[in-house]
């Protein structure tokens, strides 16, 4: 499936077909382009332990398990709805907490956890390069946001990697977003994703993080539409009261690209 250009392998694992320990070492191979299926991550859909409709396990392309992925959450919601696992309005369990989602045709809107650890103007000296001032916020996973004049001309791979592994964000590291504000309701974004260890065509939690810090700086108002590298837009909705952000929704398309069966050769 593809969520605004973020692509994922989804597996219905409610019967316990595979354990997390079994799949984890195989994820890097499965997510490798050209030699296997190729994806930004892998999602297991499993039976919920409580009142939720289901729970997920999300693995980055490097095999690490992540707390949250906004575009992955939207894809998981549509997958679950199309396969009769959950109704159009649903709740599912993640490491970051319960996520509510609403499926409307090919578009999905998810309610994310409230942002935390917001910090503006974090100075990031880059060895052998330019110092950057970044904003930081955790939108389920940690994100650094850098405002630039032209995201299209940024060395996202090089600078993004330096920020992702910067000592300021150790030991967990942070995703790195390079953004520009084009109006009160419009932004552009490029993202270097932790766990993928490279630029992705879109990032849901990064889009949310970028909209939140831009709003904290007084640059945008809800809703904010962000143009991703894929050319597909994501829309972020939020409420703000006394400087606190809540009711964080991420909206965009979630497409079924193909259905099939993985052979053993896909991960060997």
KEVEXZA-596788 format. One record per residue (C-alpha): residue in three letters; x, y, z. Coordinates in steps of 0.1 Angstrom, whole numbers, plus 5000, padded with zeros to 4 digits. Layout:
AlaXYZ
...
***
This chain:
Unk500050005000
Unk501050364995
Unk500150655018
Unk501050974999
Unk504150804986
Unk505150625018
Unk504850255009
Unk504349965032
Unk503949585032
Unk500849485052
Unk500249135066
Unk497049015083
Unk498648835113
Unk495548785134
Unk496048415134
Unk499748445146
Unk501148335112
Unk504448485121
Unk505948625153
Unk507648965156
Unk510848795165
Unk510648585133
Unk509748875110
Unk512149135124
Unk515349005109
Unk513648955075
Unk512249305073
Unk515449465058
Unk515449205030
Unk511749235023
Unk511949615022
Unk514949625000
Unk514049754965
Unk515049564934
Unk516049244952
Unk512749194970
Unk509349364973
Unk510749694985
Unk509049925010
Unk509550195037
Unk508249965063
Unk506249655072
Unk503049635092
Unk501549335111
Unk497849355117
Unk497049155149
Unk494249095173
Unk493749365199
Unk494349295236
Unk491549525247
Unk488549715233
Unk490349835202
Unk489449685168
Unk492949555162
Unk496549635171
Unk499549675149
Unk503349615150
Unk505249855128
Unk508749785115
Unk511050035098
Unk512849925067
Unk515949855088
Unk514049605110
Unk513649835140
Unk510249865156
Unk508750215157
Unk506250365181
Unk504250535154
Unk504050615116
Unk501350845104
Unk501050735068
Unk501450375079
Unk498550425103
Unk496350555075
Unk497250255054
Unk496650015082
Unk493150165088
Unk492150125052
Unk493549775050
Unk491649675081
Unk488449825068
Unk488649665034
Unk489349325049
Unk486449345073
Unk488649375104
Unk487349705115
Unk484449945107
Unk484950275089
Unk485450445122
Unk487950245143
Unk490450245171
Unk493650045170
Unk496549985194
Unk500150115188
Unk503150145210
Unk502550525210
Unk498950475223
Unk495550415209
Unk494850565174
Unk491450655161
Unk490850655123
Unk488150725099
Unk488050575064
Unk486150765036
Unk486750585003
Unk490350614994
Unk491050885020
Unk491850815056
Unk491951055086
Unk493750945118
Unk493751115152
Unk497351105165
Unk498651135200
Unk499151485214
Unk502651625205
Unk505151655234
Unk508551785242
Unk508152085219
Unk511352295218
Unk512052585194
Unk515452705182
Unk517652405191
Unk521152485179
Unk522752205159
Unk526452245150
Unk527152015121
Unk530751895119
Unk532452035088
Unk529352225077
Unk526852495086
Unk525252525119
Unk521452475118
Unk518752595141
Unk516052335144
Unk512752295162
Unk511951965179
Unk508751785188
Unk507651435193
Unk504451345174
Unk504650975183
Unk508250965171
Unk510851235175
Unk511251495147
Unk513551785141
Unk512252055118
Unk514452305099
Unk512952595080
Unk514752665047
Unk514252885017
Unk514052604992
Unk513552245003
Unk514052124967
Unk517752234968
Unk518552075002
Unk521051795005
Unk518451595024
Unk520651275025
Unk523751445038
Unk522351715061
Unk519451495071
Unk521651215082
Unk523851455102
Unk520751585121
Unk519251235125
Unk522451115143
Unk523251455160
Unk524351415197
Unk521651655207
Unk519051385199
Unk521051085212
Unk520550805218
Unk517250765200
Unk517951005172
Unk515351205153
Unk513851225119
Unk514851545100
Unk512351755081
Unk513252045058
Unk510252275053
Unk509052605038
Unk505952795046
Unk504052905015
Unk501053065032
Unk498853045063
Unk497652705052
Unk500352575030
Unk503852425034
Unk506352215015
Unk508351935031
Unk511151685025
Unk512051425052
Unk515051205061
Unk513450915080
Unk515050745109
Unk514850365104
Unk514650405066
Unk517950595068
Unk517250795038
Unk514751035023
Unk511250915018
Unk508551044994
Unk506351145023
Unk506251135061
Unk502951165081
Unk504351225116
Unk506951465100
Unk504151665083
Unk502351685117
Unk505551795134
Unk506252055108
Unk502752205110
Unk502852205148
Unk506152395151
Unk505152635123
Unk501952705142
Unk503952745174
Unk505953015156
Unk502753185145
Unk503353105108
Unk500352885100
Unk496752815110
Unk494852485109
Unk494352315085
Unk497752305069
Unk498252125036
Unk501852005030
Unk503251914996
Unk505351604999
Unk508251504977
Unk505851244960
Unk503751534947
Unk500851414969
Unk499451644996
Unk498851565032
Unk496551775054
Unk497151835091
Unk494351955114
Unk494852075149
Unk493352275178
Unk495352505200
Unk494452635235
Unk496752835258
Unk499752725238
Unk498852355240
Unk498152155208
Unk495451885206
Unk492951715183
Unk495851635159
Unk494551475127
Unk496451365096
Unk494451325064
Unk495351195030
Unk495050915005
Unk495950545012
Unk496150334981
Unk496049964975
Unk498949904951
Unk498949534948
Unk497949214966
Unk499948894965
Unk501848614982
Unk505448644994
Unk507648354984
Unk510448235006
Unk512948374981
Unk511648724990
Unk513548715023
Unk516248465018
***
